[in-house]
């Protein structure tokens, strides 16, 4: 699939997030502006603790580490940065969930940061301490982390889950007289990623599940969820009466081996047992 508007599936059962990683944004220390749009997968995803983008690394500042992070928490946009002498945070008003697409414009000059979300009023903050430069050398992460757990990231930047939905038209500039440009080298090209799909374009359109199976997708992972009695990549194989996933399960006891028959099954009993289901000693 040609990905022009990346779609992220959040955090999977193993704790991995879908993400894109772009090369480090140069000259970000004293001034930056970001513009981006996003579309939520559903209303519930706005109420979770979801990362939109992040750059930063572990450090030795008074409260930890230099970082820049944007995310969603309890239906609000959260923008935080740490210049090495404490974290500054702006929290928007609750998102209007009747809007299908949300627009964010944020920036920072020295200690002063600002955030504008949709038609809400512009909000500002000044970071604590005296430091004025953001020293970050990591890649620019969109939608999630490469790391297995958020605990490996700087204190204060942690969002528990990856983003669920689409993030697009991400642009940045590091000087007021610059043009906005897409992150990455070459421009707009990520270095790596995981489980990212194309917004509004499901790989399920390429797959036909049989016998009542439903196609499920999570980023780039696609599989058929089969009805009871069917299995296989496309739900084309019947589940044998002797297989563990058969419902109801076979009744062979005490280590008896289930042997399928044209109609039903029989139990092959181990030494020392007898009966239809090997239930007798």
The 8 nearest C-alpha neighbors of each residue, nearest first, counted from 0:
[[1, 2, 197, 196, 202, 200, 201, 3],
 [2, 0, 3, 197, 196, 4, 200, 5],
 [3, 1, 197, 4, 5, 0, 196, 198],
 [2, 4, 5, 1, 197, 167, 198, 168],
 [5, 3, 167, 198, 2, 197, 6, 166],
 [6, 4, 197, 165, 198, 196, 2, 166],
 [5, 7, 165, 198, 196, 197, 164, 195],
 [8, 6, 163, 164, 195, 17, 9, 162],
 [7, 9, 163, 218, 217, 17, 164, 162],
 [10, 8, 161, 163, 162, 16, 7, 17],
 [9, 11, 16, 161, 160, 15, 14, 8],
 [12, 10, 14, 13, 15, 16, 9, 8],
 [11, 13, 14, 10, 15, 16, 9, 217],
 [14, 12, 11, 15, 10, 147, 16, 148],
 [13, 15, 11, 12, 10, 147, 16, 148],
 [16, 14, 10, 11, 13, 147, 17, 12],
 [17, 15, 10, 161, 143, 9, 144, 18],
 [16, 18, 194, 193, 143, 7, 195, 9],
 [19, 17, 143, 142, 192, 193, 141, 144],
 [18, 20, 192, 141, 140, 191, 189, 21],
 [21, 19, 140, 191, 189, 139, 190, 192],
 [22, 20, 189, 183, 139, 190, 138, 140],
 [21, 23, 138, 183, 139, 184, 24, 190],
 [24, 22, 138, 139, 137, 25, 136, 21],
 [23, 25, 22, 27, 26, 139, 182, 138],
 [24, 26, 27, 23, 173, 28, 22, 136],
 [27, 25, 28, 173, 24, 29, 30, 31],
 [26, 28, 25, 173, 31, 30, 29, 24],
 [27, 29, 133, 132, 26, 134, 30, 135],
 [30, 28, 109, 132, 108, 27, 133, 131],
 [29, 31, 108, 173, 107, 27, 28, 174],
 [32, 30, 173, 106, 107, 172, 27, 174],
 [31, 33, 106, 172, 171, 105, 173, 107],
 [34, 32, 171, 105, 170, 104, 106, 35],
 [35, 33, 104, 170, 169, 103, 171, 105],
 [34, 36, 169, 168, 103, 102, 167, 170],
 [37, 35, 102, 167, 101, 166, 168, 103],
 [38, 36, 166, 101, 165, 100, 167, 39],
 [37, 39, 100, 165, 164, 99, 101, 166],
 [38, 40, 164, 41, 163, 165, 37, 44],
 [39, 41, 164, 163, 44, 38, 42, 165],
 [42, 40, 39, 43, 44, 45, 164, 163],
 [43, 41, 44, 45, 96, 39, 40, 46],
 [42, 44, 45, 46, 41, 47, 40, 74],
 [43, 45, 47, 46, 42, 41, 163, 40],
 [46, 44, 74, 43, 42, 47, 71, 73],
 [47, 45, 73, 74, 43, 44, 72, 48],
 [46, 48, 44, 45, 72, 73, 49, 43],
 [47, 49, 72, 158, 159, 71, 160, 46],
 [50, 48, 160, 71, 162, 161, 70, 158],
 [49, 51, 70, 161, 162, 158, 52, 142],
 [52, 50, 70, 142, 69, 162, 141, 49],
 [53, 51, 141, 69, 140, 68, 142, 50],
 [54, 52, 68, 140, 67, 139, 69, 141],
 [53, 55, 139, 67, 66, 137, 138, 140],
 [56, 54, 66, 135, 137, 65, 67, 136],
 [55, 57, 153, 137, 58, 135, 64, 65],
 [56, 58, 64, 153, 152, 63, 55, 59],
 [59, 57, 64, 63, 60, 56, 65, 153],
 [58, 60, 63, 64, 61, 57, 83, 62],
 [61, 59, 83, 63, 62, 64, 58, 84],
 [60, 62, 84, 63, 83, 59, 85, 64],
 [63, 61, 60, 85, 84, 64, 83, 59],
 [64, 62, 60, 59, 58, 61, 154, 153],
 [63, 65, 58, 57, 60, 153, 83, 59],
 [66, 64, 81, 82, 83, 55, 134, 133],
 [65, 67, 55, 81, 80, 54, 64, 135],
 [66, 68, 80, 54, 53, 79, 55, 81],
 [67, 69, 53, 79, 52, 78, 156, 80],
 [70, 68, 78, 52, 51, 77, 50, 53],
 [69, 71, 50, 51, 77, 49, 76, 78],
 [72, 70, 76, 49, 75, 48, 77, 50],
 [71, 73, 48, 75, 74, 47, 46, 76],
 [74, 72, 46, 75, 47, 45, 71, 48],
 [73, 75, 46, 45, 93, 72, 94, 71],
 [76, 74, 93, 72, 91, 71, 73, 94],
 [75, 77, 71, 91, 90, 70, 72, 78],
 [76, 78, 90, 70, 69, 71, 89, 75],
 [79, 77, 69, 89, 88, 68, 90, 70],
 [80, 78, 88, 68, 87, 67, 89, 69],
 [81, 79, 67, 66, 87, 86, 68, 82],
 [80, 82, 86, 65, 66, 83, 85, 87],
 [81, 83, 133, 65, 132, 84, 130, 131],
 [84, 82, 60, 65, 81, 64, 85, 61],
 [85, 83, 128, 61, 82, 60, 130, 127],
 [86, 84, 81, 62, 127, 83, 128, 87],
 [85, 87, 81, 80, 126, 88, 79, 127],
 [88, 86, 126, 79, 80, 81, 125, 124],
 [89, 87, 79, 78, 86, 90, 80, 124],
 [88, 90, 78, 77, 79, 124, 91, 123],
 [91, 89, 77, 76, 78, 75, 88, 92],
 [92, 90, 76, 75, 93, 77, 89, 116],
 [91, 93, 75, 94, 90, 119, 76, 74],
 [94, 92, 75, 74, 91, 95, 76, 73],
 [95, 93, 96, 75, 74, 92, 76, 91],
 [94, 96, 97, 98, 93, 101, 117, 74],
 [97, 95, 98, 94, 42, 99, 45, 93],
 [96, 98, 95, 99, 94, 100, 42, 101],
 [99, 97, 96, 100, 95, 101, 94, 38],
 [98, 100, 38, 97, 101, 96, 39, 37],
 [101, 99, 38, 98, 37, 36, 102, 39],
 [100, 102, 37, 36, 117, 38, 103, 98],
 [101, 103, 36, 117, 116, 35, 37, 100],
 [104, 102, 116, 35, 34, 115, 36, 117],
 [103, 105, 34, 115, 33, 114, 116, 35],
 [106, 104, 114, 33, 113, 32, 115, 103],
 [105, 107, 32, 31, 113, 112, 33, 114],
 [106, 108, 112, 30, 111, 31, 113, 109],
 [107, 109, 30, 111, 29, 110, 112, 31],
 [108, 110, 131, 29, 111, 132, 107, 30],
 [111, 109, 126, 131, 125, 108, 112, 107],
 [110, 112, 125, 108, 107, 124, 109, 126],
 [113, 111, 107, 124, 123, 106, 125, 108],
 [112, 114, 123, 106, 122, 105, 107, 124],
 [115, 113, 105, 122, 121, 104, 123, 116],
 [114, 116, 121, 104, 103, 105, 120, 119],
 [117, 115, 103, 119, 102, 118, 104, 114],
 [116, 118, 102, 119, 101, 103, 115, 94],
 [119, 117, 116, 120, 115, 102, 121, 101],
 [118, 120, 116, 117, 115, 121, 92, 91],
 [121, 119, 122, 115, 118, 116, 117, 114],
 [120, 122, 115, 114, 119, 113, 123, 116],
 [123, 121, 114, 113, 120, 115, 89, 124],
 [124, 122, 113, 112, 114, 121, 89, 111],
 [125, 123, 112, 111, 113, 126, 89, 87],
 [126, 124, 111, 110, 112, 127, 87, 123],
 [125, 127, 87, 110, 86, 111, 124, 128],
 [128, 126, 85, 84, 125, 129, 87, 86],
 [129, 127, 84, 130, 85, 126, 83, 131],
 [128, 130, 131, 127, 84, 110, 126, 82],
 [129, 131, 128, 82, 132, 84, 83, 110],
 [130, 132, 109, 110, 82, 129, 29, 133],
 [133, 131, 28, 29, 82, 130, 134, 109],
 [132, 134, 28, 82, 135, 65, 29, 27],
 [135, 133, 28, 65, 132, 136, 82, 66],
 [136, 134, 55, 137, 133, 65, 56, 66],
 [135, 137, 23, 55, 134, 138, 56, 54],
 [138, 136, 55, 54, 23, 135, 56, 139],
 [137, 139, 23, 22, 21, 20, 140, 54],
 [138, 140, 54, 21, 20, 23, 53, 22],
 [141, 139, 20, 53, 52, 19, 138, 54],
 [140, 142, 52, 19, 18, 143, 51, 20],
 [141, 143, 51, 18, 162, 161, 52, 50],
 [144, 142, 161, 18, 16, 17, 141, 50],
 [145, 143, 146, 18, 16, 140, 142, 161],
 [144, 146, 147, 143, 18, 16, 15, 20],
 [147, 145, 144, 148, 149, 151, 15, 152],
 [146, 148, 15, 14, 145, 149, 144, 151],
 [149, 147, 150, 146, 151, 14, 15, 152],
 [148, 150, 151, 152, 157, 159, 158, 146],
 [151, 149, 148, 152, 157, 153, 154, 147],
 [152, 150, 149, 148, 153, 146, 147, 57],
 [151, 153, 150, 149, 154, 157, 57, 56],
 [154, 152, 57, 64, 156, 56, 155, 63],
 [153, 155, 156, 63, 152, 157, 64, 150],
 [154, 156, 157, 153, 86, 79, 81, 152],
 [157, 155, 154, 153, 68, 158, 152, 66],
 [158, 156, 149, 155, 159, 152, 154, 150],
 [157, 159, 50, 48, 49, 160, 156, 149],
 [158, 160, 48, 149, 157, 49, 161, 50],
 [161, 159, 49, 10, 158, 48, 9, 50],
 [160, 162, 9, 143, 16, 49, 50, 10],
 [161, 163, 9, 142, 49, 50, 51, 7],
 [164, 162, 9, 8, 7, 40, 44, 39],
 [163, 165, 40, 39, 7, 6, 38, 162],
 [166, 164, 6, 38, 37, 5, 198, 7],
 [167, 165, 37, 36, 5, 38, 4, 6],
 [166, 168, 4, 169, 36, 37, 35, 165],
 [167, 169, 35, 36, 170, 166, 34, 181],
 [170, 168, 35, 167, 34, 181, 36, 171],
 [169, 171, 181, 180, 34, 33, 179, 168],
 [172, 170, 33, 179, 180, 32, 181, 34],
 [171, 173, 179, 32, 31, 174, 177, 180],
 [174, 172, 31, 30, 27, 26, 32, 171],
 [173, 175, 177, 176, 172, 30, 31, 32],
 [176, 174, 177, 173, 172, 178, 30, 31],
 [175, 177, 174, 178, 173, 172, 179, 30],
 [178, 176, 174, 175, 172, 179, 173, 180],
 [177, 179, 180, 172, 176, 175, 174, 171],
 [178, 180, 172, 171, 170, 177, 181, 33],
 [181, 179, 170, 171, 178, 172, 182, 186],
 [180, 182, 170, 187, 186, 169, 171, 183],
 [183, 181, 187, 186, 21, 180, 170, 171],
 [184, 182, 186, 21, 187, 188, 22, 185],
 [185, 183, 186, 188, 22, 187, 182, 189],
 [184, 186, 183, 188, 187, 182, 189, 22],
 [185, 187, 183, 184, 188, 181, 182, 180],
 [186, 188, 181, 183, 182, 185, 189, 184],
 [187, 189, 183, 186, 185, 184, 190, 21],
 [190, 188, 21, 20, 191, 183, 19, 187],
 [191, 189, 21, 20, 22, 188, 192, 183],
 [192, 190, 20, 189, 19, 21, 193, 18],
 [191, 193, 19, 18, 20, 195, 194, 17],
 [192, 194, 17, 18, 195, 19, 191, 16],
 [195, 193, 218, 219, 17, 196, 220, 192],
 [196, 194, 218, 7, 219, 193, 6, 17],
 [195, 197, 6, 218, 219, 5, 198, 194],
 [196, 198, 2, 5, 6, 200, 4, 199],
 [197, 199, 6, 200, 4, 5, 165, 196],
 [200, 198, 201, 197, 6, 165, 196, 4],
 [201, 199, 197, 198, 202, 196, 204, 0],
 [200, 202, 203, 204, 199, 197, 196, 216],
 [201, 203, 204, 205, 200, 221, 206, 216],
 [204, 202, 201, 206, 205, 214, 221, 216],
 [203, 205, 202, 206, 201, 207, 200, 214],
 [204, 206, 203, 202, 207, 201, 214, 221],
 [207, 205, 203, 204, 208, 202, 214, 233],
 [206, 208, 209, 205, 233, 203, 214, 204],
 [209, 207, 233, 212, 223, 234, 213, 214],
 [208, 210, 234, 212, 211, 233, 235, 207],
 [211, 209, 212, 234, 235, 208, 226, 229],
 [210, 212, 209, 226, 213, 225, 208, 234],
 [213, 211, 225, 208, 224, 209, 226, 210],
 [212, 214, 224, 223, 208, 215, 211, 225],
 [213, 215, 223, 222, 203, 224, 208, 212],
 [216, 214, 222, 221, 223, 213, 224, 217],
 [217, 215, 221, 220, 218, 222, 214, 203],
 [218, 216, 220, 8, 219, 221, 215, 194],
 [217, 219, 194, 195, 196, 8, 220, 7],
 [218, 220, 194, 195, 196, 217, 221, 216],
 [221, 219, 217, 216, 218, 194, 222, 215],
 [220, 222, 216, 215, 219, 217, 203, 202],
 [223, 221, 215, 214, 224, 216, 220, 232],
 [222, 224, 214, 213, 233, 208, 225, 212],
 [223, 225, 213, 212, 214, 222, 215, 226],
 [226, 224, 212, 234, 229, 223, 230, 227],
 [225, 227, 212, 229, 211, 228, 224, 210],
 [228, 226, 229, 225, 246, 245, 230, 238],
 [227, 229, 238, 237, 226, 245, 230, 246],
 [230, 228, 237, 238, 234, 236, 227, 225],
 [229, 231, 234, 236, 225, 237, 238, 235],
 [232, 230, 234, 233, 236, 235, 229, 225],
 [231, 233, 234, 223, 222, 230, 235, 208],
 [232, 234, 208, 235, 231, 223, 209, 207],
 [235, 233, 230, 231, 229, 209, 225, 236],
 [234, 236, 233, 231, 209, 230, 229, 237],
 [237, 235, 230, 231, 229, 234, 238, 233],
 [236, 238, 229, 228, 230, 239, 235, 234],
 [237, 239, 228, 229, 245, 230, 240, 236],
 [240, 238, 241, 242, 237, 245, 259, 228],
 [239, 241, 245, 242, 238, 259, 249, 263],
 [242, 240, 239, 257, 249, 259, 243, 258],
 [243, 241, 239, 245, 244, 240, 238, 248],
 [242, 244, 245, 248, 241, 249, 240, 246],
 [245, 243, 242, 246, 248, 238, 228, 247],
 [246, 244, 248, 242, 243, 240, 247, 238],
 [247, 245, 248, 244, 227, 228, 240, 243],
 [246, 248, 245, 249, 240, 244, 250, 243],
 [249, 247, 246, 245, 243, 250, 240, 244],
 [248, 250, 251, 241, 247, 240, 257, 245],
 [251, 249, 276, 252, 248, 266, 257, 255],
 [250, 252, 276, 255, 266, 249, 277, 257],
 [253, 251, 277, 255, 278, 254, 276, 250],
 [252, 254, 255, 277, 278, 251, 272, 269],
 [255, 253, 252, 256, 269, 251, 268, 277],
 [254, 256, 268, 251, 252, 267, 253, 266],
 [257, 255, 267, 266, 258, 254, 268, 251],
 [256, 258, 266, 241, 265, 251, 267, 259],
 [257, 259, 265, 264, 266, 256, 260, 241],
 [260, 258, 264, 241, 263, 257, 240, 265],
 [259, 261, 264, 262, 263, 258, 265, 240],
 [262, 260, 263, 259, 264, 258, 240, 265],
 [263, 261, 260, 264, 259, 240, 265, 258],
 [262, 264, 260, 259, 261, 240, 265, 258],
 [265, 263, 259, 260, 258, 257, 262, 266],
 [266, 264, 258, 257, 267, 259, 260, 263],
 [265, 267, 257, 256, 251, 276, 255, 268],
 [268, 266, 256, 255, 257, 265, 269, 258],
 [267, 269, 255, 277, 266, 272, 273, 256],
 [270, 268, 255, 272, 271, 254, 267, 277],
 [269, 271, 272, 268, 273, 280, 255, 267],
 [270, 272, 280, 269, 273, 268, 279, 277],
 [273, 271, 280, 277, 279, 270, 269, 268],
 [274, 272, 277, 279, 268, 280, 278, 275],
 [273, 275, 277, 276, 279, 278, 272, 268],
 [276, 274, 277, 266, 273, 278, 265, 251],
 [275, 277, 251, 278, 274, 266, 252, 250],
 [278, 276, 273, 274, 272, 268, 252, 279],
 [277, 279, 276, 252, 274, 273, 253, 280],
 [280, 278, 273, 272, 274, 277, 276, 271],
 [279, 272, 271, 273, 278, 277, 274, 253]]
